[in-house]
């Protein structure tokens, strides 16, 4: 076990005792297994905590919950909804930027030590961290180290004079600079007018910091220390982690190793997850001495594609190949997974509004290895397509869209009618998408093999079935997902003794070495 070993484990949740179906072999012995009803009614007394292999939830505070009536989500709103997240089984939160900023999204920071006044105060945020941690929910803050706002005092001072003490905190063009240079996706890199032409990888309002300057690195470490030690957050989601030194891979790795060492000196179990939006051959080296985790963008795309096509024959083999690559660089990492996030069209839109495919995408996410991140509203089927503002629309809490608490920071294009049922409505429906997320999260958190186990391929001739083994300690399970719209019967491996671990419905049967799965369903079998 690595340093992220068990922080707490309690007895398994109360299981449903029932007679084993005669069609499973004709035994009259009683057998215990999980059902959606058991997992939805569990009071979490038996859920396993294994940070950071934890279910995280990404929040855009502006869109989440409003307690002041100004239409903007706020920190007190996040506090009010902690019980909702706790009931769902969430153990970690990633907060999009909470600092003062001239833009709605906050990725151009004005003050790294402050709280956006739209959201509340530092006292509010300290209360939020305390309340979250009292529920055993960890808090990751979005930390933007690549750039500041063009309005940040450092930059305004730097641009005012070439003799500014902050001049070397940014990257300026000189006579040898090729100002027509383009970035990774064809964007302009150089902005402003001589003698103040500065580099900005993302947008002219976000000038890049010069991390070749040791003063900048020292300041960024000081800021991280403040949030870990003084405020008490548990870690950071690190924005634009591969763009710190554009095109200089080794220097990026060196910086994150320096940052990790400094943060671990402050908080031994700090969790650093990086946005390194690239293929595994590029992302894997970040795990060697730097980040504890990187997001697996390719896996997210593969899971959504499998659900959309109702085929996933290469999903597990592709993931195994990627894990083997990551293993070459570290045996002490956690893979962070998601379906989509705040920079991507929402999964329900990617699945063209198909609710059963959305269930299967969630089932894949929550049974494969890693730390799954759920984007707010994903659990109720919110839709959204670019531009970015419209993949960050108000969270739908109530059937009455005008009820207190609903944010109105932007007029929604996608989630304004009965197509998207509210949290209020879905909590009262045991068959809702929200309750499905709760079921699968609780299944994961009551099953060590699913929570932190290794994965091994299993084989089937059925195109609509994705199947694999997960194993941890003395527990080994065999997972089946029928992604298709037709009932499927598949052969079970003869060398194993199998029994139910999770049975999604009574229509799932084991007879004479075969497993029958209804459309769009998941089964998990215990392997002995």
C-alpha positions as CSV (number, residue, x, y, z in Angstrom):
1,X,0.0,0.0,0.0
2,X,1.2,3.5,-0.8
3,X,1.0,6.6,1.3
4,X,-2.7,6.9,0.3
5,X,-3.5,3.8,2.3
6,X,-6.8,3.3,4.1
7,X,-7.7,6.3,6.2
8,X,-10.8,4.6,7.6
9,X,-12.9,1.6,6.9
10,X,-16.0,0.5,8.6
11,X,-18.1,-2.6,8.3
12,X,-19.8,-3.2,5.0
13,X,-23.2,-1.8,4.4
14,X,-26.2,-3.8,5.4
15,X,-26.8,-6.4,2.7
16,X,-30.1,-7.6,1.3
17,X,-30.6,-11.2,2.4
18,X,-32.7,-13.2,0.1
19,X,-33.0,-16.7,-1.2
20,X,-30.8,-17.4,-4.2
21,X,-33.0,-17.7,-7.3
22,X,-33.5,-21.2,-8.5
23,X,-32.4,-20.1,-12.0
24,X,-29.0,-19.3,-10.5
25,X,-28.4,-22.9,-9.8
26,X,-31.3,-24.1,-7.8
27,X,-29.6,-23.8,-4.4
28,X,-31.9,-23.1,-1.4
29,X,-29.1,-21.5,0.6
30,X,-29.4,-17.8,1.3
31,X,-27.1,-15.4,-0.6
32,X,-26.3,-11.8,0.2
33,X,-25.9,-9.3,-2.6
34,X,-26.4,-5.6,-3.4
35,X,-29.4,-4.2,-5.2
36,X,-30.2,-0.6,-6.1
37,X,-32.8,-0.5,-3.3
38,X,-30.2,-1.5,-0.7
39,X,-27.6,1.0,-1.9
40,X,-30.0,3.9,-2.2
41,X,-31.4,3.3,1.3
42,X,-28.0,2.8,3.0
43,X,-27.2,5.5,5.5
44,X,-23.5,5.4,4.5
45,X,-22.5,3.7,7.8
46,X,-20.6,1.1,5.8
47,X,-19.1,3.2,3.0
48,X,-15.3,2.9,2.6
49,X,-13.1,5.9,2.7
50,X,-9.9,5.5,0.6
51,X,-8.7,9.0,-0.3
52,X,-7.7,10.0,-2.9
53,X,-9.3,7.0,-4.8
54,X,-12.4,8.8,-4.1
55,X,-15.5,10.0,-6.0
56,X,-15.0,13.8,-6.6
57,X,-17.6,16.3,-7.8
58,X,-16.7,19.4,-9.8
59,X,-18.5,22.6,-8.9
60,X,-18.7,25.9,-10.7
61,X,-19.7,28.1,-7.7
62,X,-21.4,30.8,-9.8
63,X,-23.9,28.3,-11.2
64,X,-24.5,26.1,-8.2
65,X,-26.7,27.5,-5.4
66,X,-27.7,31.1,-4.5
67,X,-28.4,32.1,-1.0
68,X,-28.4,35.9,-1.4
69,X,-31.0,36.3,-4.2
70,X,-28.7,38.0,-6.6
71,X,-28.8,35.1,-9.0
72,X,-25.1,34.2,-8.5
73,X,-24.1,31.0,-6.7
74,X,-22.1,31.5,-3.5
75,X,-20.1,29.8,-0.8
76,X,-23.0,29.6,1.6
77,X,-24.9,27.9,-1.2
78,X,-22.2,25.3,-1.4
79,X,-22.4,24.8,2.3
80,X,-26.2,24.4,2.1
81,X,-25.8,21.6,-0.4
82,X,-23.1,19.6,1.3
83,X,-25.7,17.2,2.7
84,X,-26.9,16.5,-0.8
85,X,-23.4,15.7,-1.9
86,X,-22.8,13.6,1.2
87,X,-26.0,11.5,0.6
88,X,-24.9,10.9,-3.0
89,X,-21.6,9.5,-1.7
90,X,-19.3,12.2,-2.9
91,X,-16.0,12.3,-0.9
92,X,-14.2,15.1,-2.6
93,X,-14.9,18.4,-4.3
94,X,-13.0,20.3,-7.0
95,X,-14.0,24.0,-7.0
96,X,-13.5,26.0,-10.1
97,X,-11.6,29.3,-9.3
98,X,-12.9,31.2,-6.3
99,X,-10.5,34.2,-6.4
100,X,-11.4,37.7,-7.5
101,X,-11.4,38.0,-11.2
102,X,-12.7,40.3,-14.0
103,X,-14.4,37.4,-15.8
104,X,-17.3,35.1,-14.9
105,X,-15.1,32.0,-15.0
106,X,-12.3,33.2,-12.8
107,X,-9.3,31.7,-14.6
108,X,-7.7,35.1,-14.8
109,X,-6.9,35.8,-11.2
110,X,-6.6,39.2,-9.6
111,X,-5.7,38.2,-6.0
112,X,-4.5,34.7,-5.1
113,X,-5.1,35.3,-1.4
114,X,-8.7,36.5,-1.8
115,X,-12.2,35.3,-2.4
116,X,-14.4,36.6,-5.2
117,X,-16.9,38.9,-3.5
118,X,-19.6,37.5,-5.7
119,X,-19.1,34.3,-3.8
120,X,-18.7,35.6,-0.3
121,X,-15.8,36.2,2.1
122,X,-12.8,34.3,3.4
123,X,-14.7,33.6,6.6
124,X,-17.4,31.9,4.4
125,X,-14.8,29.8,2.7
126,X,-13.2,28.7,5.9
127,X,-16.6,27.7,7.2
128,X,-17.1,25.8,3.9
129,X,-13.9,23.8,4.3
130,X,-14.6,23.1,7.9
131,X,-18.2,21.9,7.1
132,X,-17.0,19.8,4.2
133,X,-14.3,18.1,6.2
134,X,-16.7,17.4,9.1
135,X,-18.5,15.2,6.5
136,X,-15.3,13.6,5.4
137,X,-15.4,15.5,2.1
138,X,-12.1,16.7,0.9
139,X,-11.7,20.1,-0.9
140,X,-9.5,20.7,-3.9
141,X,-9.1,24.3,-5.0
142,X,-8.4,25.2,-8.6
143,X,-4.9,26.7,-8.7
144,X,-3.9,28.7,-11.8
145,X,-0.2,29.0,-11.8
146,X,0.4,29.4,-15.5
147,X,-0.9,33.0,-15.8
148,X,-2.6,35.9,-14.0
149,X,-5.2,38.4,-15.1
150,X,-4.0,41.3,-17.3
151,X,-5.5,43.4,-14.5
152,X,-3.5,41.7,-11.7
153,X,-1.4,44.3,-9.7
154,X,1.8,42.4,-10.7
155,X,1.1,42.8,-14.4
156,X,-0.2,46.4,-14.3
157,X,3.0,47.3,-12.4
158,X,5.2,45.3,-14.8
159,X,3.7,46.9,-17.9
160,X,4.0,50.4,-16.4
161,X,7.8,50.4,-16.6
162,X,10.7,48.3,-17.8
163,X,12.3,49.0,-14.4
164,X,9.3,47.5,-12.5
165,X,10.2,45.0,-9.8
166,X,7.6,42.7,-11.4
167,X,8.9,43.1,-15.0
168,X,10.7,39.8,-15.0
169,X,7.6,38.0,-13.5
170,X,6.2,37.9,-17.1
171,X,7.5,36.9,-20.5
172,X,8.3,39.8,-22.9
173,X,9.2,39.9,-26.6
174,X,12.7,41.1,-27.6
175,X,14.3,41.8,-30.9
176,X,14.8,38.1,-31.6
177,X,11.2,37.1,-30.9
178,X,9.2,35.8,-33.8
179,X,5.9,37.7,-33.1
180,X,4.0,35.6,-35.7
181,X,4.6,32.5,-33.8
182,X,1.5,30.4,-33.2
183,X,0.7,28.1,-30.3
184,X,-0.3,24.4,-30.1
185,X,-3.8,24.9,-31.5
186,X,-2.9,27.7,-33.9
187,X,-3.6,30.6,-31.5
188,X,-1.6,33.8,-31.2
189,X,1.1,33.8,-28.5
190,X,2.2,37.4,-28.4
191,X,0.0,40.3,-27.5
192,X,0.3,44.0,-26.7
193,X,2.3,46.8,-28.3
194,X,6.1,47.4,-28.2
195,X,7.8,47.6,-25.8
196,X,5.2,45.6,-23.9
197,X,4.5,42.7,-26.1
198,X,3.9,39.7,-23.8
199,X,3.3,36.0,-24.1
200,X,-0.1,34.6,-23.4
201,X,-0.8,31.0,-24.4
202,X,-4.6,31.1,-23.8
203,X,-5.9,34.7,-24.3
204,X,-4.6,38.2,-24.2
205,X,-6.3,38.8,-20.9
206,X,-4.1,36.0,-19.3
207,X,-0.4,36.9,-19.5
208,X,1.9,34.0,-18.8
209,X,4.0,34.1,-15.6
210,X,7.8,33.6,-16.0
211,X,8.6,30.6,-13.9
212,X,12.2,30.8,-14.9
213,X,12.3,33.5,-12.3
214,X,12.9,31.9,-8.9
215,X,11.0,34.7,-7.2
216,X,7.8,33.7,-9.1
217,X,8.3,30.0,-8.2
218,X,8.8,31.0,-4.6
219,X,5.6,33.2,-4.6
220,X,3.6,30.4,-6.1
221,X,4.8,28.0,-3.5
222,X,4.0,30.6,-0.8
223,X,0.4,30.9,-2.1
224,X,0.0,27.1,-2.2
225,X,1.3,26.9,1.4
226,X,-1.3,29.5,2.5
227,X,-4.2,27.6,1.1
228,X,-3.1,24.3,2.5
229,X,-1.8,25.4,5.9
230,X,-3.8,28.5,6.8
231,X,-7.1,27.8,5.0
232,X,-7.0,24.0,5.2
233,X,-7.8,22.8,1.7
234,X,-6.7,19.3,0.9
235,X,-5.1,19.8,-2.5
236,X,-5.2,21.5,-5.8
237,X,-6.5,20.9,-9.3
238,X,-3.7,22.5,-11.3
239,X,-4.8,24.3,-14.4
240,X,-2.9,24.2,-17.6
241,X,-0.2,22.1,-16.0
242,X,1.7,21.3,-19.3
243,X,1.9,25.0,-20.4
244,X,4.1,26.4,-17.6
245,X,7.1,26.3,-20.0
246,X,5.5,26.1,-23.4
247,X,7.1,23.4,-25.5
248,X,9.7,22.6,-22.8
249,X,8.5,19.3,-21.4
250,X,11.5,18.6,-19.1
251,X,11.2,22.0,-17.5
252,X,7.5,21.5,-16.8
253,X,8.4,18.2,-15.1
254,X,11.1,19.8,-13.0
255,X,8.7,22.5,-11.8
256,X,6.0,20.1,-10.7
257,X,8.6,18.0,-8.8
258,X,9.7,21.2,-7.0
259,X,6.1,22.2,-6.3
260,X,5.1,18.7,-5.1
261,X,8.0,18.5,-2.6
262,X,7.1,21.9,-1.2
263,X,3.4,21.1,-0.8
264,X,4.2,17.7,0.8
265,X,6.3,19.5,3.3
266,X,3.2,21.4,4.3
267,X,0.6,18.6,4.1
268,X,1.9,15.0,3.8
269,X,-1.3,13.7,2.2
270,X,-1.9,16.6,-0.2
271,X,-3.4,15.6,-3.5
272,X,-2.2,17.3,-6.7
273,X,-4.1,16.5,-9.9
274,X,-3.0,18.2,-13.1
275,X,-4.8,19.2,-16.2
276,X,-2.4,17.8,-18.8
277,X,-4.6,17.6,-21.8
278,X,-2.7,15.2,-24.0
279,X,-2.1,11.6,-24.9
280,X,-0.7,9.2,-22.2
281,X,2.8,9.2,-23.6
282,X,2.9,12.9,-22.8
283,X,0.9,12.8,-19.5
284,X,2.6,9.8,-17.9
285,X,6.0,11.4,-17.1
286,X,4.2,14.0,-14.9
287,X,3.5,11.2,-12.5
288,X,7.1,10.2,-11.9
289,X,8.2,12.9,-9.4
290,X,5.7,15.6,-9.9
291,X,1.9,15.3,-9.8
292,X,0.0,12.6,-7.9
293,X,-2.6,12.4,-10.6
294,X,-3.5,13.5,-14.1
295,X,-6.8,13.5,-15.8
296,X,-7.3,10.8,-18.4
297,X,-8.9,12.8,-21.2
298,X,-8.7,9.9,-23.7
299,X,-10.5,7.5,-21.4
300,X,-13.3,10.0,-20.9
301,X,-13.8,10.2,-24.7
302,X,-13.6,6.4,-25.0
303,X,-16.3,5.9,-22.3
304,X,-18.7,8.4,-23.9
305,X,-18.1,6.9,-27.3
306,X,-18.7,3.3,-26.0
307,X,-22.0,4.5,-24.5
308,X,-23.0,6.4,-27.6
309,X,-22.2,3.5,-30.0
310,X,-23.4,0.8,-27.5
311,X,-20.1,-0.9,-28.2
312,X,-17.0,-1.0,-26.1
313,X,-14.8,-3.8,-27.3
314,X,-11.6,-1.9,-27.1
315,X,-12.3,0.1,-24.0
316,X,-10.6,-2.1,-21.4
317,X,-7.7,-3.1,-23.6
318,X,-7.0,0.5,-24.4
319,X,-7.1,1.5,-20.7
320,X,-4.8,-1.4,-19.8
321,X,-2.3,-0.2,-22.3
322,X,-2.4,3.3,-20.9
323,X,-2.1,2.0,-17.3
324,X,1.0,0.0,-18.3
325,X,2.5,3.2,-19.6
326,X,1.7,5.1,-16.4
327,X,3.2,2.2,-14.4
328,X,6.5,2.8,-16.1
329,X,6.8,6.1,-14.4
330,X,5.2,5.6,-11.0
331,X,3.8,2.9,-8.7
332,X,2.3,5.6,-6.5
333,X,-0.2,7.4,-8.6
334,X,-4.0,7.7,-9.0
335,X,-5.6,8.2,-12.4
336,X,-8.3,10.9,-12.4
337,X,-11.2,10.1,-14.7
338,X,-14.3,11.8,-15.9
339,X,-16.9,11.7,-18.7
340,X,-16.7,15.4,-19.5
341,X,-15.8,18.6,-17.6
342,X,-16.3,22.4,-17.7
343,X,-14.3,22.7,-21.0
344,X,-16.3,20.1,-22.9
345,X,-19.8,19.6,-24.2
346,X,-21.8,17.9,-21.5
347,X,-22.1,14.1,-21.6
348,X,-25.9,14.1,-22.0
349,X,-25.5,16.3,-25.1
350,X,-22.8,14.1,-26.4
351,X,-25.3,11.2,-26.0
352,X,-28.0,13.2,-27.8
353,X,-30.2,13.2,-24.8
354,X,-30.4,9.4,-24.5
355,X,-31.0,8.7,-20.7
356,X,-30.2,5.0,-20.8
357,X,-26.9,5.6,-22.5
358,X,-26.2,8.2,-19.9
359,X,-26.7,5.6,-17.2
360,X,-24.3,3.2,-18.9
361,X,-21.7,6.0,-19.2
362,X,-22.0,6.6,-15.4
363,X,-21.7,2.9,-14.8
364,X,-18.5,2.6,-16.8
365,X,-17.0,5.6,-15.0
366,X,-17.8,4.3,-11.5
367,X,-16.6,0.7,-12.0
368,X,-13.3,1.4,-13.9
369,X,-10.1,2.3,-12.0
370,X,-9.2,5.7,-10.8
371,X,-10.7,8.7,-9.0
372,X,-13.9,9.5,-10.9
373,X,-14.9,13.2,-11.2
374,X,-18.5,14.1,-11.8
375,X,-19.3,17.4,-13.3
376,X,-22.1,19.2,-11.5
377,X,-25.5,18.5,-13.0
378,X,-24.2,15.5,-14.9
379,X,-26.0,13.3,-12.3
380,X,-29.4,14.8,-13.3
381,X,-28.7,14.7,-17.1
382,X,-28.1,18.4,-17.7
383,X,-27.2,19.2,-21.2
384,X,-24.8,21.8,-22.6
385,X,-22.8,22.6,-25.7
386,X,-20.2,25.3,-26.4
387,X,-19.7,28.2,-26.1
388,X,-18.3,27.6,-22.7
389,X,-21.0,29.7,-20.9
390,X,-23.6,27.2,-21.9
391,X,-21.8,24.1,-20.6
392,X,-21.8,26.0,-17.2
393,X,-25.5,26.8,-16.9
394,X,-27.4,27.0,-13.6
395,X,-27.8,23.8,-11.6
396,X,-31.4,22.6,-11.8
397,X,-32.5,22.1,-8.2
398,X,-36.2,22.6,-8.3
399,X,-39.1,21.8,-10.6
400,X,-40.0,25.5,-10.3
401,X,-37.1,27.2,-12.0
402,X,-37.9,30.4,-10.2
403,X,-37.6,29.0,-6.7
404,X,-35.2,30.6,-4.3
405,X,-31.7,29.0,-4.6
406,X,-31.7,28.6,-8.3
407,X,-29.0,30.7,-9.9
408,X,-29.7,32.9,-12.9
409,X,-26.2,34.1,-13.8
410,X,-27.0,33.3,-17.4
411,X,-30.2,32.5,-19.3
412,X,-30.0,28.8,-20.1
413,X,-30.3,27.4,-23.6
414,X,-30.3,23.8,-22.7
415,X,-31.8,23.2,-19.3
416,X,-34.8,25.3,-19.2
417,X,-37.7,22.8,-19.8
418,X,-39.0,19.5,-18.6
419,X,-36.4,17.6,-20.6
420,X,-34.1,18.0,-17.6
421,X,-35.8,16.8,-14.4
422,X,-34.6,18.7,-11.3
423,X,-32.8,17.3,-8.2
424,X,-36.1,17.7,-6.3
425,X,-38.0,15.5,-8.8
426,X,-35.2,12.9,-9.2
427,X,-34.6,12.4,-5.5
428,X,-38.2,11.2,-5.2
429,X,-37.8,8.7,-8.1
430,X,-35.8,5.5,-7.3
431,X,-35.4,4.9,-11.0
432,X,-34.0,8.4,-11.8
433,X,-30.6,9.1,-13.3
434,X,-29.6,10.8,-10.0
435,X,-30.5,7.7,-8.0
436,X,-28.6,5.6,-10.5
437,X,-25.5,7.7,-9.8
438,X,-26.0,7.3,-6.0
439,X,-26.4,3.5,-6.5
440,X,-23.2,3.2,-8.5
441,X,-21.2,5.5,-6.2
442,X,-22.3,3.5,-3.1
443,X,-21.6,0.2,-4.9
444,X,-18.1,1.5,-5.6
445,X,-17.6,2.6,-2.0
446,X,-18.7,-0.7,-0.5
447,X,-16.5,-2.8,-2.8
448,X,-12.8,-2.5,-2.3
449,X,-12.1,-4.2,-5.6
450,X,-14.0,-1.4,-7.5
451,X,-12.6,1.3,-5.3
452,X,-8.9,0.7,-5.7
453,X,-8.4,-2.7,-7.3
454,X,-6.4,-3.7,-10.3
455,X,-8.2,-4.3,-13.6
456,X,-7.9,-7.4,-15.9
457,X,-9.5,-8.0,-19.2
458,X,-12.3,-10.6,-19.5
459,X,-13.6,-11.8,-22.8
460,X,-17.0,-12.1,-24.5
461,X,-18.2,-12.5,-28.0
462,X,-21.1,-10.1,-27.5
463,X,-20.4,-6.8,-29.1
464,X,-22.6,-4.8,-26.7
465,X,-21.0,-6.1,-23.5
466,X,-18.0,-4.6,-21.7
467,X,-16.6,-7.0,-19.1
468,X,-13.6,-7.0,-16.9
469,X,-12.2,-8.2,-13.6
470,X,-11.3,-6.0,-10.7
471,X,-9.3,-7.3,-7.7
472,X,-8.0,-5.9,-4.4
473,X,-6.8,-7.7,-1.3
474,X,-8.9,-10.9,-1.1
475,X,-11.8,-9.6,-3.2
476,X,-12.1,-10.4,-6.9
477,X,-15.2,-9.4,-8.9
478,X,-16.3,-9.8,-12.5
479,X,-18.1,-6.8,-14.0
480,X,-20.5,-6.9,-16.9
481,X,-22.1,-3.9,-18.7
482,X,-24.7,-4.5,-21.4
483,X,-24.5,-1.2,-23.3
484,X,-27.0,-2.2,-25.9
485,X,-30.8,-1.9,-26.3
486,X,-31.4,-5.7,-26.5
487,X,-31.2,-8.5,-23.9
488,X,-28.0,-10.5,-24.2
489,X,-27.0,-13.9,-22.8
490,X,-23.2,-14.5,-22.5
491,X,-21.2,-17.4,-21.3
492,X,-19.5,-17.2,-18.0
493,X,-15.9,-18.4,-17.3
494,X,-15.9,-22.1,-16.3
495,X,-12.9,-22.0,-14.1
496,X,-14.4,-19.7,-11.5
497,X,-17.1,-20.1,-8.8
498,X,-19.4,-17.1,-9.3
499,X,-22.1,-15.6,-7.2
500,X,-24.0,-12.3,-7.3
501,X,-22.4,-9.2,-5.8
502,X,-24.6,-6.6,-7.4
503,X,-27.8,-7.4,-9.2
504,X,-29.4,-4.5,-10.9
505,X,-32.8,-6.2,-11.5
506,X,-34.6,-9.5,-11.1
507,X,-34.4,-9.9,-14.9
508,X,-30.7,-10.6,-14.6
509,X,-30.2,-14.4,-14.3
510,X,-27.4,-16.9,-14.1
511,X,-28.4,-20.3,-15.5
512,X,-26.1,-23.2,-16.5
513,X,-23.0,-21.2,-16.8
514,X,-24.6,-18.3,-18.7
515,X,-25.5,-14.7,-17.6
516,X,-28.5,-12.9,-19.1
517,X,-28.5,-9.2,-19.0
518,X,-31.5,-6.9,-19.9
519,X,-30.8,-3.9,-22.1
520,X,-28.7,-1.1,-20.5
521,X,-27.8,-2.9,-17.3
522,X,-24.8,-3.8,-15.1
523,X,-24.1,-6.9,-13.0
524,X,-21.1,-7.5,-10.7
525,X,-20.3,-11.1,-9.7
526,X,-18.1,-12.3,-6.9
527,X,-15.3,-14.6,-8.1
528,X,-14.1,-17.4,-5.8
